[in-house]
């Protein structure tokens, strides 16, 4: 099997047409829900299971175990990740991997286990395979993290692709996390989750879905990635302790896939260790340009250059920070990708230079399909799996990045999206001026997409449920290695009016990607909702501007460690069960806890605080965790808490960077990291490490270097002493 076998071939397709032939039949059959009830209808099929062990071939890091009707390859890599593949499936070729498969762990060997099974013992994990093909992943202490039962295939007798299914078990206390389609929270609920592409049948953006689970239990955290880009269904059921006659009921998952390789990866450890291993396997996240953490505004209308100037001026005149304008398909010539309507945008490079002087970049939409002469013509996809395919000419037009859209009427897979992102990133990277980085956004993706850009999840579900779901998707994507993502803030309409718009904007102000849509028919901004909303928007966007240095620091750390920027509240303490069920708040880095308002009419809300001291950033009041607190949440703000001892970089009034230090509890200390943006795409500048120590009524802040501690070179503002802010 070569790389091209992993994705379908590309073909010409009509704009309003759909895939024909067997694909149409399969889609209709899936819509009836039959994929979760039995084998493939039509041609006669026969079921197959591995059978009993026949022989074993040890090798570096593991080996091959041959059963009566199948064979299993097991490999423990030097980074601690475990690969498993059935029926000759190896780790390569794979679009998910950042490069070649990691080297095998030379200290891990395949050895006999009890009851005729085999095992591989490594430093961070033990893998046990039963004599009938069940694969168990255990901690070094022998505690089970997951048990994958032998897979089952349904093979068509006419030689067609085999469908397969695999059931798995996890501890009774385990909880599942990650993006699995439309979700109510970052924790995946019981029931079926479709593993398909990121576009609905109507062409609108749908949640990115990846065959990735992050499983958190008392025994430890582990990530499972099933490296198969086909369609499938994941059915989950959480376990229960003391269920039945006092016995635990294990959690279960059942994965059904429509053909493709039966292979995957498991990595275990602390959440930070798991995401670091995941990044080493699938690639470090791309580092967005610093301006990408500012405010983006999407302009969909058909107006020309003067209308763009009007929108930019409308923001700046009203004191609303603006860093980028995204041009929708209204700027294209006949809706065709890589074109510009010369009547409405005759001097696009001139406009781009003019806006750059105001600190605003232009980012165009790029449809995935390349159309013919008009919107009604047919479209074709380039041969995206070909590594030579690149975008060209975008930077010369004055564009600083691209955002992709996908027409739901054309077949488009998640691996396709990854290849499209690669073509855009590598093409723009070669064209943008030295010292700059391009921005690439996509509504879909596949593990490894983070190497090239981020995800915009569109408007998502409507109303207040959509607000909760948008938070869940950002948290879930971060746990799957995609740190840069966010929804579009488009207003409430009939479902919530200006209140929902304000709450959307307040949430987005603390997410990695802040992108607002047009308000009203004039493609305007929040002022279209009136003076009250404008005032609240000015506060939210101003706070976002103040936190820009912190966002840039988190992006650099995400690139170096794989740690998400937006994290569930259990991230630093996954063993605390109550935190695993907290889905209405999140951590921004390790310094801030954000509790958005997700219900209409709420002016107060309950917040669960993790262990330690936390300060309400609006009032300066200190709270001790773990606890639940009831705090004010008026329409003008949402509750945000700072961890005692945190040191975070913020934008000073003069435009420079200062250190905001939240006083440690008496007798305690704290600290933080600062990574100033250097404008390059390499390892970036040196990380600045700061410590904060409380001594009586004073807080002492030092920069820690190899030569010892010294005075900070940046201004320091200490907050939290006696419930007030202060200047050191």
VMD Tcl script that draws the C-alpha trace (Angstrom):
set ca {
  {0.00 0.00 0.00}
  {1.35 3.40 -0.92}
  {0.40 6.86 0.28}
  {-2.19 7.38 -2.45}
  {-4.11 4.33 -1.23}
  {-4.89 6.19 1.99}
  {-7.16 8.73 0.30}
  {-9.56 8.56 -2.57}
  {-8.61 9.87 -5.97}
  {-9.85 13.28 -7.10}
  {-12.34 13.78 -9.85}
  {-14.43 16.46 -11.51}
  {-17.74 17.10 -9.81}
  {-20.66 19.43 -10.44}
  {-21.30 22.35 -8.10}
  {-24.79 21.23 -7.18}
  {-24.19 17.56 -7.86}
  {-23.28 14.84 -5.41}
  {-21.05 11.80 -5.58}
  {-22.48 9.12 -7.79}
  {-22.62 5.36 -7.84}
  {-21.66 3.27 -4.81}
  {-20.81 6.36 -2.73}
  {-24.42 7.59 -3.04}
  {-25.78 4.18 -2.08}
  {-23.48 3.94 0.93}
  {-24.42 7.45 2.09}
  {-28.15 6.71 1.90}
  {-27.66 3.44 3.79}
  {-25.67 5.22 6.53}
  {-28.43 7.78 6.97}
  {-30.81 4.97 7.94}
  {-28.45 4.14 10.82}
  {-27.75 0.65 9.52}
  {-24.00 0.97 10.00}
  {-24.45 0.46 13.75}
  {-26.61 -2.67 13.47}
  {-24.94 -5.19 11.23}
  {-22.58 -6.07 8.39}
  {-22.58 -4.56 4.93}
  {-25.74 -5.35 2.92}
  {-25.58 -6.42 -0.68}
  {-22.76 -8.84 -1.54}
  {-22.47 -11.91 0.65}
  {-20.00 -11.44 3.49}
  {-18.26 -13.68 5.97}
  {-17.08 -12.77 9.45}
  {-13.50 -13.30 10.57}
  {-11.70 -13.06 13.90}
  {-7.96 -13.54 14.49}
  {-8.12 -17.00 16.08}
  {-5.44 -18.44 18.35}
  {-1.71 -17.65 18.40}
  {0.35 -19.76 15.99}
  {3.82 -18.17 16.00}
  {5.72 -15.10 17.12}
  {8.46 -13.08 15.42}
  {10.19 -10.78 17.93}
  {11.72 -7.55 16.66}
  {13.01 -4.20 17.89}
  {10.51 -2.64 20.28}
  {8.04 -5.53 19.92}
  {7.38 -7.83 17.00}
  {4.73 -9.68 14.98}
  {2.29 -12.14 16.54}
  {0.63 -14.47 14.03}
  {-2.77 -15.93 14.75}
  {-4.76 -18.56 12.87}
  {-6.39 -16.02 10.52}
  {-4.61 -12.70 11.16}
  {-1.40 -11.16 12.37}
  {-0.71 -8.29 14.78}
  {2.31 -5.98 14.73}
  {3.19 -4.29 18.04}
  {5.82 -1.57 18.41}
  {6.84 0.53 21.40}
  {8.69 3.61 20.13}
  {11.46 5.51 21.89}
  {9.02 8.32 22.73}
  {6.83 5.85 24.62}
  {4.07 5.65 22.01}
  {2.62 2.20 21.26}
  {1.72 1.21 17.70}
  {-0.55 -1.71 16.81}
  {-1.56 -2.85 13.33}
  {-3.47 -5.88 12.04}
  {-3.07 -7.85 8.83}
  {0.18 -6.27 7.69}
  {-0.77 -2.67 8.52}
  {2.35 -0.74 9.51}
  {2.79 2.76 10.87}
  {3.79 4.05 7.41}
  {2.72 5.50 5.09}
  {0.57 7.87 7.10}
  {-0.43 11.48 6.55}
  {-0.74 11.90 10.31}
  {2.92 11.29 11.08}
  {5.20 14.30 10.96}
  {7.97 12.22 9.40}
  {9.15 8.66 9.56}
  {7.88 6.34 12.26}
  {9.80 6.90 15.52}
  {12.61 4.50 16.19}
  {11.69 1.42 18.28}
  {12.65 1.35 21.94}
  {15.76 -0.88 22.01}
  {15.04 -1.88 25.61}
  {11.52 -3.14 24.87}
  {11.28 -6.81 23.92}
  {8.49 -9.23 23.10}
  {8.42 -11.96 25.74}
  {6.04 -14.76 26.79}
  {3.23 -13.85 29.17}
  {0.78 -15.95 31.16}
  {-1.85 -18.21 29.59}
  {-0.15 -18.40 26.21}
  {-0.05 -14.65 25.62}
  {2.84 -12.25 24.97}
  {3.91 -8.89 26.34}
  {6.25 -5.96 25.72}
  {7.60 -4.20 28.81}
  {8.85 -0.64 28.35}
  {9.77 2.17 30.73}
  {6.45 4.03 30.54}
  {4.02 1.31 29.53}
  {3.44 -2.44 29.31}
  {1.59 -4.00 26.37}
  {0.03 -7.45 26.83}
  {-1.49 -9.52 24.00}
  {-3.67 -12.52 24.86}
  {-3.52 -15.77 22.93}
  {-6.70 -14.77 21.07}
  {-5.62 -11.23 20.17}
  {-6.90 -8.94 22.92}
  {-4.44 -6.08 23.42}
  {-4.05 -4.54 26.87}
  {-2.16 -1.34 27.74}
  {-1.01 -1.12 31.36}
  {0.90 1.34 33.52}
  {4.43 0.38 34.61}
  {2.81 -0.68 37.91}
  {0.52 -3.14 36.11}
  {-2.77 -1.17 36.28}
  {-4.91 -1.52 33.14}
  {-5.53 1.66 31.14}
  {-7.42 0.06 28.25}
  {-8.18 -3.37 26.80}
  {-8.91 -3.71 23.08}
  {-10.72 -6.91 22.25}
  {-9.81 -8.82 19.07}
  {-11.16 -7.03 15.99}
  {-13.80 -8.58 13.77}
  {-13.94 -8.21 9.99}
  {-16.83 -8.61 7.57}
  {-15.23 -9.45 4.24}
  {-17.18 -9.33 0.99}
  {-16.82 -12.56 -0.97}
  {-16.62 -10.57 -4.19}
  {-13.34 -9.02 -3.04}
  {-14.75 -5.66 -1.92}
  {-13.42 -3.73 1.07}
  {-13.83 -5.27 4.49}
  {-15.74 -3.50 7.22}
  {-14.36 -3.99 10.69}
  {-15.29 -3.49 14.29}
  {-13.36 -3.39 17.55}
  {-14.65 -3.18 21.10}
  {-12.60 -1.76 23.94}
  {-12.82 -1.50 27.72}
  {-11.52 1.21 30.07}
  {-11.67 1.56 33.88}
  {-15.05 2.21 35.48}
  {-14.06 5.73 36.56}
  {-12.69 6.74 33.13}
  {-14.07 9.65 31.14}
  {-13.75 10.18 27.37}
  {-12.65 13.51 25.88}
  {-11.95 14.83 22.39}
  {-13.76 16.04 19.27}
  {-16.28 13.49 18.13}
  {-18.75 15.48 16.05}
  {-21.54 17.65 17.44}
  {-20.96 17.61 21.19}
  {-22.58 19.08 24.29}
  {-19.29 19.34 26.16}
  {-15.62 18.43 25.85}
  {-16.44 15.18 27.62}
  {-17.86 12.73 25.09}
  {-21.26 11.46 26.21}
  {-22.70 7.97 25.93}
  {-23.98 7.18 22.48}
  {-22.80 7.15 18.87}
  {-20.36 9.71 17.45}
  {-19.88 9.95 13.69}
  {-16.29 10.01 12.48}
  {-16.72 11.83 9.19}
  {-15.44 14.94 7.49}
  {-15.94 18.48 8.70}
  {-18.70 19.69 6.37}
  {-22.44 19.14 6.47}
  {-24.53 18.21 3.46}
  {-25.63 21.83 3.11}
  {-22.08 23.10 2.81}
  {-21.88 24.78 6.20}
  {-19.01 24.12 8.54}
  {-19.56 21.29 11.00}
  {-17.43 20.28 13.96}
  {-14.10 18.74 13.08}
  {-14.15 15.06 13.97}
  {-11.06 12.94 14.46}
  {-10.67 9.30 15.51}
  {-8.89 10.44 18.68}
  {-9.90 9.78 22.27}
  {-8.26 11.17 25.39}
  {-9.25 8.93 28.29}
  {-8.80 10.16 31.86}
  {-8.97 7.78 34.83}
  {-7.51 7.42 38.30}
  {-4.95 4.99 36.89}
  {-3.66 7.56 34.42}
  {-4.36 9.38 31.17}
  {-3.97 7.89 27.71}
  {-4.68 8.92 24.12}
  {-5.90 6.55 21.41}
  {-5.57 7.43 17.72}
  {-7.03 5.07 15.12}
  {-5.09 5.87 11.95}
  {-7.85 5.27 9.42}
  {-9.29 8.24 7.48}
  {-12.47 6.45 6.43}
  {-15.98 6.99 7.73}
  {-16.97 5.25 10.90}
  {-18.96 5.35 14.11}
  {-17.67 5.40 17.67}
  {-20.18 4.28 20.30}
  {-19.28 5.08 23.90}
  {-20.63 4.01 27.27}
  {-19.12 5.34 30.47}
  {-18.55 2.86 33.27}
  {-19.86 2.94 36.82}
  {-18.25 1.97 40.09}
  {-20.22 -0.36 42.32}
  {-22.73 -1.08 39.57}
  {-24.88 -4.17 39.78}
  {-24.06 -6.43 42.75}
  {-21.36 -4.13 44.06}
  {-19.12 -4.77 41.06}
  {-17.69 -2.10 38.79}
  {-19.01 -1.80 35.26}
  {-16.18 -0.96 32.92}
  {-16.48 1.78 30.35}
  {-16.74 0.59 26.76}
  {-16.20 1.90 23.26}
  {-17.11 0.24 19.99}
  {-15.51 1.42 16.77}
  {-16.98 0.45 13.40}
  {-15.10 1.47 10.26}
  {-15.93 1.13 6.58}
  {-12.74 -0.53 5.44}
  {-9.25 0.89 5.66}
  {-6.31 -0.22 7.76}
  {-6.84 -1.61 11.27}
  {-4.08 0.27 13.06}
  {-3.56 2.86 15.73}
  {-1.38 4.44 18.40}
  {-1.68 4.67 22.18}
  {0.34 6.99 24.43}
  {0.04 7.16 28.20}
  {1.17 9.29 31.14}
  {0.19 12.66 32.57}
  {-1.88 14.88 30.27}
  {1.20 17.02 29.58}
  {3.31 13.94 28.79}
  {0.61 12.50 26.53}
  {0.28 15.70 24.47}
  {4.06 16.05 24.24}
  {4.31 12.50 22.86}
  {1.41 13.19 20.50}
  {3.14 16.31 19.17}
  {6.40 14.40 18.66}
  {4.46 11.83 16.63}
  {2.18 14.02 14.50}
  {4.18 17.25 14.48}
  {4.53 20.43 16.48}
  {1.69 22.94 16.01}
  {2.38 25.73 13.56}
  {3.13 29.05 15.22}
  {0.57 31.62 14.05}
  {1.78 35.18 13.48}
  {1.42 37.44 16.52}
  {-1.34 39.48 14.85}
  {-3.41 36.31 14.47}
  {-4.17 36.45 18.20}
  {-5.92 39.77 17.75}
  {-9.42 40.54 16.48}
  {-10.45 39.21 13.03}
  {-13.58 40.46 11.27}
  {-15.21 38.53 8.42}
  {-16.70 40.56 5.60}
  {-18.95 38.51 3.34}
  {-20.60 41.26 1.28}
  {-20.15 42.12 -2.38}
  {-18.83 45.64 -1.80}
  {-15.39 46.63 -2.96}
  {-12.30 48.32 -1.59}
  {-14.13 51.36 -0.24}
  {-16.47 49.14 1.76}
  {-13.48 47.39 3.35}
  {-12.04 50.77 4.28}
  {-15.37 51.76 5.78}
  {-15.54 48.65 7.96}
  {-11.96 49.14 9.20}
  {-12.59 52.82 9.92}
  {-15.80 51.93 11.74}
  {-13.87 49.76 14.19}
  {-10.96 52.12 14.73}
  {-13.11 55.24 15.14}
  {-15.14 53.52 17.87}
  {-12.11 52.32 19.80}
  {-12.49 48.67 18.77}
  {-9.15 46.93 18.16}
  {-8.95 45.27 14.74}
  {-6.08 43.15 13.42}
  {-7.41 41.40 10.30}
  {-10.24 41.55 7.77}
  {-11.29 38.27 6.20}
  {-12.73 38.62 2.70}
  {-15.53 36.17 1.89}
  {-16.36 34.80 -1.54}
  {-17.79 38.19 -2.52}
  {-14.27 39.31 -3.46}
  {-13.79 36.41 -5.91}
  {-14.34 36.66 -9.65}
  {-17.34 34.44 -10.30}
  {-16.75 32.53 -7.08}
  {-13.60 30.92 -8.47}
  {-10.71 30.15 -6.15}
  {-7.49 32.19 -6.47}
  {-9.24 34.98 -8.37}
  {-10.09 38.60 -7.54}
  {-12.96 40.66 -8.93}
  {-10.96 43.41 -10.63}
  {-13.97 45.73 -10.87}
  {-14.40 45.88 -7.10}
  {-10.77 45.31 -6.06}
  {-8.68 46.94 -8.84}
  {-5.75 47.84 -6.54}
  {-5.70 45.09 -3.92}
  {-1.95 45.34 -3.10}
  {-2.37 49.09 -2.54}
  {-5.31 48.46 -0.22}
  {-3.30 45.84 1.65}
  {-0.37 48.23 2.20}
  {-2.74 50.95 3.35}
  {-4.39 48.66 5.91}
  {-1.06 47.30 7.16}
  {-0.11 50.81 8.17}
  {-3.18 50.71 10.40}
  {-2.09 47.31 11.78}
  {-4.73 45.38 9.80}
  {-4.04 42.34 7.54}
  {-6.13 40.94 4.71}
  {-7.02 37.23 4.66}
  {-9.04 35.84 1.70}
  {-11.34 32.86 1.55}
  {-10.12 30.04 -0.73}
  {-12.68 27.41 -1.78}
  {-11.26 23.90 -1.84}
  {-12.45 23.19 -5.39}
  {-11.13 25.12 -8.40}
  {-14.14 26.19 -10.47}
  {-14.47 26.82 -14.17}
  {-15.72 30.09 -15.70}
  {-18.68 30.77 -13.43}
  {-20.39 29.59 -10.28}
  {-22.46 27.08 -12.24}
  {-19.48 25.42 -13.83}
  {-17.89 22.26 -12.66}
  {-14.95 22.21 -10.25}
  {-11.91 20.05 -9.85}
  {-9.55 19.40 -7.00}
  {-5.80 19.55 -7.51}
  {-3.81 16.41 -6.76}
  {-3.38 17.47 -3.15}
  {-1.55 14.33 -1.96}
  {1.25 15.33 -4.33}
  {3.76 17.13 -2.10}
  {4.69 19.45 -5.00}
  {1.27 21.15 -4.96}
  {1.61 24.68 -3.56}
  {-0.38 27.89 -3.40}
  {1.21 30.65 -5.43}
  {0.66 34.37 -5.86}
  {-1.39 35.03 -2.72}
  {1.25 37.09 -0.92}
  {1.85 39.20 -4.04}
  {-1.79 40.30 -3.86}
  {-1.22 41.53 -0.32}
  {-2.73 38.60 1.54}
  {-1.20 37.52 4.87}
  {-2.93 34.15 5.04}
  {-5.96 32.18 3.84}
  {-9.09 30.60 5.25}
  {-10.59 27.60 3.54}
  {-14.19 26.70 2.90}
  {-15.57 23.47 1.55}
  {-18.71 23.11 -0.57}
  {-20.81 20.39 1.03}
  {-22.00 19.21 -2.40}
  {-18.58 17.80 -3.23}
  {-16.88 14.82 -1.55}
  {-14.07 16.11 0.64}
  {-12.28 14.11 3.30}
  {-10.31 15.00 6.37}
  {-7.00 13.91 4.86}
  {-7.89 16.11 1.88}
  {-8.13 19.04 4.30}
  {-4.71 18.25 5.75}
  {-3.15 18.21 2.27}
  {-4.91 21.46 1.38}
  {-3.54 23.10 4.53}
  {-0.05 21.88 3.68}
  {-0.25 23.30 0.15}
  {-1.38 26.66 1.54}
  {1.12 26.84 4.40}
  {4.17 25.86 2.38}
  {3.22 28.07 -0.55}
  {2.60 31.14 1.61}
  {5.65 30.48 3.77}
  {7.84 30.76 0.69}
  {6.19 34.02 -0.40}
  {5.57 36.16 2.67}
  {8.27 38.69 3.59}
  {11.20 37.50 5.67}
  {10.46 37.39 9.38}
  {6.70 36.91 8.88}
  {4.59 33.80 9.31}
  {1.45 32.95 7.31}
  {-1.96 32.14 8.76}
  {-3.92 29.12 7.50}
  {-7.42 28.30 8.79}
  {-9.59 25.35 7.80}
  {-13.03 24.03 8.81}
  {-11.85 20.42 8.65}
  {-8.74 18.44 9.34}
  {-6.92 15.29 10.31}
  {-4.27 14.56 12.96}
  {-1.23 16.42 11.70}
  {-3.23 19.39 10.38}
  {-1.87 21.41 13.29}
  {1.52 21.38 11.54}
  {0.14 23.88 9.02}
  {-2.51 25.98 10.74}
  {-5.60 26.16 12.88}
  {-9.32 25.50 12.74}
  {-12.25 27.88 12.50}
  {-15.43 26.08 13.44}
  {-17.85 28.49 11.79}
  {-21.12 29.55 13.33}
  {-21.87 26.05 14.62}
  {-25.21 25.33 16.28}
  {-27.54 28.25 16.80}
  {-28.55 29.87 20.04}
  {-27.33 29.26 23.55}
  {-26.68 25.53 22.98}
  {-24.31 26.57 20.20}
  {-22.39 28.78 22.62}
  {-21.75 25.81 24.91}
  {-20.86 23.57 21.97}
  {-18.36 26.09 20.59}
  {-16.45 26.02 23.89}
  {-16.51 22.22 23.88}
  {-15.00 22.06 20.39}
  {-12.11 24.38 21.25}
  {-11.28 22.40 24.39}
  {-11.61 19.09 22.54}
  {-9.43 20.18 19.64}
  {-6.74 21.30 22.07}
  {-6.73 17.85 23.65}
  {-6.21 16.37 20.17}
  {-3.19 18.54 19.42}
  {-4.83 21.51 17.65}
  {-4.23 24.50 19.96}
  {-5.31 27.31 17.60}
  {-9.06 27.29 17.01}
  {-12.23 29.23 17.69}
  {-15.83 29.80 16.57}
  {-17.28 32.74 14.68}
  {-19.09 35.38 16.74}
  {-22.11 36.21 14.61}
  {-24.80 37.42 16.97}
  {-27.91 35.91 18.44}
  {-30.63 36.71 15.92}
  {-34.03 35.48 17.08}
  {-32.42 33.01 19.47}
  {-30.85 35.48 21.84}
  {-30.45 38.92 20.37}
  {-27.78 41.21 21.66}
  {-27.34 39.34 24.98}
  {-26.17 36.20 23.20}
  {-23.90 38.27 20.97}
  {-22.24 39.86 24.01}
  {-21.75 36.50 25.73}
  {-20.32 35.02 22.52}
  {-17.85 37.85 22.24}
  {-16.84 37.64 25.90}
  {-16.11 33.93 25.55}
  {-14.22 34.37 22.27}
  {-12.04 37.06 23.85}
  {-10.35 34.27 25.85}
  {-10.10 31.69 23.05}
  {-7.08 31.41 20.70}
  {-8.98 32.55 17.57}
  {-11.28 35.57 17.89}
  {-13.27 36.02 14.68}
  {-16.41 38.13 14.44}
  {-18.92 38.07 11.63}
  {-20.86 40.91 10.12}
  {-23.67 42.40 12.16}
  {-26.54 43.63 10.03}
  {-26.83 43.96 6.26}
  {-24.08 46.56 6.08}
  {-21.37 44.10 7.15}
  {-20.76 46.31 10.15}
  {-19.50 45.59 13.64}
  {-21.03 45.45 17.13}
  {-22.20 49.07 16.92}
  {-25.06 47.78 14.76}
  {-26.54 46.39 18.02}
  {-26.58 49.82 19.67}
  {-24.55 51.83 22.14}
  {-24.92 49.38 25.07}
  {-23.52 46.44 23.12}
  {-20.79 48.65 21.67}
  {-19.63 49.49 25.18}
  {-19.51 45.83 26.23}
  {-17.68 44.92 23.01}
  {-15.11 47.64 23.62}
  {-14.37 46.16 27.06}
  {-14.09 42.57 25.77}
  {-11.87 43.45 22.80}
  {-9.77 45.75 24.99}
  {-9.11 42.94 27.44}
  {-8.18 40.67 24.54}
  {-5.69 43.28 23.30}
  {-4.22 43.52 26.82}
  {-3.67 39.74 26.94}
  {-1.96 39.48 23.53}
  {1.54 38.89 25.00}
  {0.11 36.06 27.09}
  {-1.53 34.45 24.05}
  {1.74 34.70 22.10}
  {3.60 33.06 24.99}
  {1.07 30.22 25.12}
  {1.40 29.69 21.36}
  {5.17 29.36 21.63}
  {4.79 26.91 24.51}
  {2.21 24.91 22.54}
  {4.67 24.61 19.66}
  {7.44 23.43 21.99}
  {5.44 21.11 24.25}
  {2.15 20.29 22.51}
  {0.22 21.61 25.53}
  {-3.09 23.20 24.54}
  {-3.65 26.89 25.11}
  {-7.22 26.28 26.29}
  {-7.33 23.43 28.81}
  {-10.00 21.64 30.83}
  {-9.93 22.54 34.50}
  {-8.72 19.03 35.38}
  {-5.57 19.45 33.28}
  {-3.09 19.93 36.17}
  {-4.89 17.43 38.46}
  {-6.68 14.71 36.44}
  {-6.93 12.57 39.56}
  {-9.54 14.98 41.01}
  {-12.75 13.38 39.79}
  {-15.03 16.33 40.40}
  {-12.97 18.43 38.01}
  {-13.43 15.88 35.21}
  {-17.13 16.71 35.14}
  {-16.61 20.49 34.99}
  {-17.48 21.56 31.44}
  {-18.62 25.15 31.84}
  {-15.19 26.67 32.58}
  {-11.65 26.30 31.29}
  {-8.05 27.20 31.96}
  {-6.24 29.63 29.66}
  {-2.71 28.44 30.10}
  {-1.91 27.75 33.73}
  {-2.59 31.27 35.03}
  {-6.24 32.07 34.28}
  {-9.54 30.26 34.86}
  {-12.37 31.55 32.66}
  {-16.02 30.90 33.53}
  {-18.18 32.09 30.59}
  {-21.89 32.73 30.94}
  {-23.69 30.05 28.95}
  {-27.32 30.62 29.98}
  {-29.66 33.49 29.04}
  {-30.49 36.04 31.68}
  {-27.74 34.96 34.08}
  {-26.10 37.70 36.16}
  {-24.47 35.33 38.67}
  {-22.99 31.88 38.25}
  {-21.39 29.09 40.22}
  {-17.74 28.33 39.53}
  {-15.79 25.26 40.62}
  {-12.25 26.23 41.62}
  {-9.37 23.76 41.64}
  {-7.04 23.42 44.60}
  {-5.14 26.54 45.66}
  {-5.86 30.25 45.97}
  {-7.65 32.07 43.14}
  {-8.30 35.78 42.67}
  {-11.36 37.26 40.99}
  {-9.60 39.52 38.48}
  {-12.46 42.05 38.53}
  {-12.67 42.53 42.31}
  {-9.32 41.21 43.53}
  {-11.10 39.02 46.09}
  {-9.29 35.79 46.99}
  {-10.98 32.37 47.13}
  {-9.57 29.09 48.37}
  {-10.05 25.90 46.39}
  {-11.10 23.22 45.93}
  {-14.51 24.74 46.31}
  {-17.60 26.04 44.56}
  {-18.17 29.78 44.69}
  {-21.06 31.95 43.55}
  {-19.84 35.12 41.84}
  {-21.31 38.05 39.96}
  {-21.51 37.81 36.16}
  {-23.16 41.02 34.94}
  {-23.69 41.56 31.25}
  {-20.55 43.71 31.01}
  {-18.16 40.86 31.96}
  {-17.71 37.16 32.67}
  {-15.92 35.76 35.74}
  {-12.18 35.30 35.30}
  {-9.86 34.07 38.06}
  {-6.07 34.27 38.33}
  {-4.00 31.63 40.09}
  {-2.13 32.92 43.13}
  {1.56 33.29 42.31}
  {0.95 33.56 38.55}
  {3.26 35.76 36.49}
  {1.86 36.55 33.05}
  {2.87 39.04 30.34}
  {0.29 41.67 29.38}
  {0.23 44.72 27.15}
  {1.04 47.93 29.00}
  {-0.65 51.26 28.29}
  {2.38 52.41 26.30}
  {2.15 49.36 24.02}
  {5.06 47.53 25.62}
  {4.92 44.38 27.73}
  {4.67 44.37 31.51}
  {4.42 41.55 34.05}
  {1.13 41.10 35.87}
  {1.88 39.24 39.10}
  {-0.85 37.81 41.33}
  {0.34 37.67 44.90}
  {1.19 34.19 46.19}
  {-0.57 33.05 49.34}
  {1.39 33.84 52.52}
  {4.42 31.60 52.75}
  {3.97 30.41 49.16}
  {5.73 31.15 45.90}
  {4.85 31.09 42.23}
  {6.14 32.00 38.81}
  {5.54 32.08 35.11}
  {7.07 32.04 31.65}
  {7.29 34.75 29.01}
  {8.18 34.10 25.37}
  {8.44 37.34 23.39}
  {7.61 36.93 19.73}
  {10.70 37.05 17.54}
  {8.93 36.99 14.19}
  {10.63 33.83 12.95}
  {9.30 30.33 12.42}
  {12.12 28.48 14.12}
  {12.54 27.71 17.78}
  {11.82 31.33 18.60}
  {13.37 33.54 21.24}
  {14.62 32.44 24.62}
  {12.03 31.70 27.28}
  {12.10 34.13 30.19}
  {11.47 32.47 33.57}
  {10.18 34.48 36.52}
  {9.64 33.62 40.16}
  {7.39 35.37 42.65}
  {7.85 35.03 46.41}
  {5.71 36.56 49.13}
  {7.49 37.92 52.17}
  {5.05 39.57 54.55}
  {3.31 42.45 52.77}
  {5.78 42.40 49.87}
  {6.03 40.28 46.74}
  {9.52 39.81 45.32}
  {9.75 39.07 41.59}
  {12.99 37.79 40.03}
  {14.05 36.63 36.60}
  {15.69 33.21 36.84}
  {18.71 32.71 34.56}
  {21.60 30.30 34.32}
  {23.72 32.90 36.07}
  {21.27 33.21 38.94}
  {18.30 35.41 39.81}
  {18.20 39.08 38.91}
  {15.82 42.02 38.72}
  {13.20 41.85 35.93}
  {13.90 44.08 32.96}
  {10.15 44.58 32.42}
  {7.75 46.69 34.49}
  {5.98 44.70 37.21}
  {2.45 45.22 38.54}
  {1.49 43.18 41.61}
  {-2.19 42.44 42.19}
  {-4.05 40.65 44.94}
  {-2.43 42.31 47.98}
  {-5.19 43.38 50.35}
  {-7.72 42.92 47.58}
  {-6.34 45.70 45.38}
  {-3.93 46.12 42.53}
  {-0.67 47.94 42.99}
  {2.54 49.11 41.39}
  {5.83 47.60 42.51}
}
mol new
graphics top color blue
foreach p $ca { graphics top sphere $p radius 0.5 }
foreach p [lrange $ca 0 end-1] q [lrange $ca 1 end] { graphics top cylinder $p $q radius 0.2 }
display resetview
